[in-house]
Amino acid sequence: MPDSQPTHAVTPPVGTAAPTEIVHVDDRVVACDGGDGPLGHPRVFLRIDGHQVLCPYCSRLYVLNAGAGVEHGH
């Protein structure tokens, strides 16, 4: 779900197009399907290793919220 809060210092990865939408998330793994129902794209799971990840299909930029995504793996 897109976040309506203003974004600060969010930049797409070098050499990529400007994001079509910026989505703030709390998990390091996100699923993206383009969002337009049958007009979307195949569902892909994207891992946020740093602070953000760009969907290679639709150019949605997923940004990890501050303090989110702390993993306590087993």
GROMACS elastic network, one bead per residue, 0.5 to 0.9 nm:
[ bonds ]
;  ai    aj funct       b0    kb
    1    23     6  0.66365   500
    1    24     6  0.80176   500
    1    25     6  0.85061   500
    2    21     6  0.75621   500
    2    22     6  0.66532   500
    2    24     6  0.67606   500
    2    25     6  0.89228   500
    3     6     6  0.81915   500
    3     7     6  0.89735   500
    3    22     6  0.74298   500
    3    23     6  0.57912   500
    3    24     6  0.58747   500
    3    25     6  0.86866   500
    4     7     6  0.86953   500
    4    23     6  0.89351   500
    7    10     6  0.64689   500
    7    22     6  0.82913   500
    8    11     6  0.89333   500
   10    22     6  0.87147   500
   10    52     6  0.84375   500
   10    63     6  0.78567   500
   11    14     6  0.84299   500
   11    18     6  0.83779   500
   11    19     6  0.87145   500
   11    52     6  0.88755   500
   11    61     6  0.89849   500
   12    15     6  0.83401   500
   12    16     6  0.66286   500
   12    17     6  0.74295   500
   12    18     6  0.63947   500
   12    19     6  0.66945   500
   12    52     6  0.82207   500
   12    53     6  0.81734   500
   12    54     6  0.72000   500
   12    61     6  0.72158   500
   13    16     6  0.58971   500
   13    17     6  0.84948   500
   13    52     6  0.85594   500
   13    53     6  0.79354   500
   13    54     6  0.74987   500
   14    17     6  0.86943   500
   16    19     6  0.84536   500
   16    54     6  0.86517   500
   16    59     6  0.86033   500
   17    20     6  0.86345   500
   17    59     6  0.72930   500
   18    21     6  0.88672   500
   18    59     6  0.74248   500
   18    60     6  0.89740   500
   18    61     6  0.88466   500
   19    22     6  0.67077   500
   19    54     6  0.75029   500
   19    55     6  0.88907   500
   19    58     6  0.83471   500
   19    59     6  0.50626   500
   19    60     6  0.53868   500
   19    61     6  0.56034   500
   20    58     6  0.72060   500
   20    59     6  0.55958   500
   20    60     6  0.53730   500
   20    61     6  0.74432   500
   21    58     6  0.89660   500
   21    59     6  0.73982   500
   21    61     6  0.61319   500
   21    62     6  0.84933   500
   22    60     6  0.59914   500
   22    62     6  0.60085   500
   22    63     6  0.71054   500
   23    60     6  0.71937   500
   23    61     6  0.61162   500
   23    63     6  0.61122   500
   23    64     6  0.86199   500
   24    61     6  0.84480   500
   24    62     6  0.58683   500
   24    64     6  0.58654   500
   24    65     6  0.59910   500
   25    28     6  0.78810   500
   25    30     6  0.79278   500
   25    62     6  0.66847   500
   25    63     6  0.60922   500
   25    64     6  0.51362   500
   25    65     6  0.58043   500
   25    68     6  0.79773   500
   25    69     6  0.87949   500
   26    29     6  0.89540   500
   26    63     6  0.86054   500
   26    64     6  0.58805   500
   26    65     6  0.56692   500
   26    66     6  0.83827   500
   26    67     6  0.83647   500
   26    69     6  0.59037   500
   27    30     6  0.67545   500
   27    47     6  0.88895   500
   27    48     6  0.82180   500
   27    64     6  0.70280   500
   27    65     6  0.85031   500
   27    68     6  0.65526   500
   27    70     6  0.84276   500
   28    46     6  0.81079   500
   28    47     6  0.56006   500
   28    49     6  0.71688   500
   28    50     6  0.88793   500
   28    51     6  0.89219   500
   28    52     6  0.89261   500
   28    64     6  0.70213   500
   28    68     6  0.80664   500
   28    69     6  0.52508   500
   28    70     6  0.83718   500
   28    71     6  0.87178   500
   29    45     6  0.65667   500
   29    46     6  0.55812   500
   29    48     6  0.62280   500
   29    69     6  0.87237   500
   30    44     6  0.82595   500
   30    45     6  0.55704   500
   30    46     6  0.53080   500
   30    47     6  0.65608   500
   30    48     6  0.79874   500
   30    62     6  0.79427   500
   31    43     6  0.64492   500
   31    44     6  0.56018   500
   31    46     6  0.62604   500
   31    47     6  0.89981   500
   32    35     6  0.73766   500
   32    41     6  0.82540   500
   32    42     6  0.80956   500
   32    43     6  0.54322   500
   32    44     6  0.54336   500
   32    45     6  0.64329   500
   32    46     6  0.75556   500
   32    55     6  0.72551   500
   32    57     6  0.89472   500
   32    58     6  0.87231   500
   32    60     6  0.83684   500
   33    36     6  0.78937   500
   33    37     6  0.80387   500
   33    40     6  0.57657   500
   33    41     6  0.51605   500
   33    42     6  0.55871   500
   33    44     6  0.65054   500
   33    45     6  0.89788   500
   33    57     6  0.86412   500
   33    58     6  0.84705   500
   34    37     6  0.76501   500
   34    39     6  0.77826   500
   34    41     6  0.52867   500
   34    42     6  0.78010   500
   34    43     6  0.77283   500
   34    55     6  0.88068   500
   34    57     6  0.75446   500
   34    58     6  0.59302   500
   34    59     6  0.89123   500
   34    60     6  0.80575   500
   35    38     6  0.86300   500
   35    39     6  0.79956   500
   35    40     6  0.55643   500
   35    41     6  0.80430   500
   36    39     6  0.50951   500
   36    41     6  0.82901   500
   37    40     6  0.54629   500
   37    41     6  0.84802   500
   38    41     6  0.78111   500
   40    43     6  0.86398   500
   40    58     6  0.82950   500
   41    44     6  0.85086   500
   41    57     6  0.69273   500
   41    58     6  0.77788   500
   42    57     6  0.85806   500
   44    55     6  0.82673   500
   44    57     6  0.89170   500
   46    53     6  0.71648   500
   46    54     6  0.82962   500
   46    55     6  0.73079   500
   46    62     6  0.89180   500
   47    52     6  0.87998   500
   47    53     6  0.71818   500
   48    51     6  0.64058   500
   48    52     6  0.55832   500
   48    53     6  0.54852   500
   48    62     6  0.79492   500
   48    63     6  0.80427   500
   48    64     6  0.73998   500
   48    69     6  0.88030   500
   49    52     6  0.74176   500
   49    53     6  0.78702   500
   50    53     6  0.80099   500
   50    64     6  0.83361   500
   51    62     6  0.85758   500
   51    63     6  0.60149   500
   51    64     6  0.54512   500
   51    65     6  0.82278   500
   51    66     6  0.88736   500
   52    61     6  0.68793   500
   52    62     6  0.54469   500
   52    64     6  0.59364   500
   53    60     6  0.84030   500
   53    61     6  0.58627   500
   53    62     6  0.53217   500
   53    63     6  0.67438   500
   53    64     6  0.87316   500
   54    57     6  0.87692   500
   54    58     6  0.84485   500
   54    59     6  0.56449   500
   54    60     6  0.57223   500
   54    62     6  0.62336   500
   54    63     6  0.88046   500
   55    58     6  0.58126   500
   55    60     6  0.53307   500
   55    61     6  0.64714   500
   55    62     6  0.78267   500
   56    59     6  0.58260   500
   56    60     6  0.82093   500
   57    60     6  0.82594   500
   64    67     6  0.83529   500
   64    68     6  0.65009   500
   64    69     6  0.71900   500
   65    68     6  0.54186   500
   65    69     6  0.80077   500
   66    69     6  0.85803   500
   67    70     6  0.70938   500
   68    71     6  0.89425   500
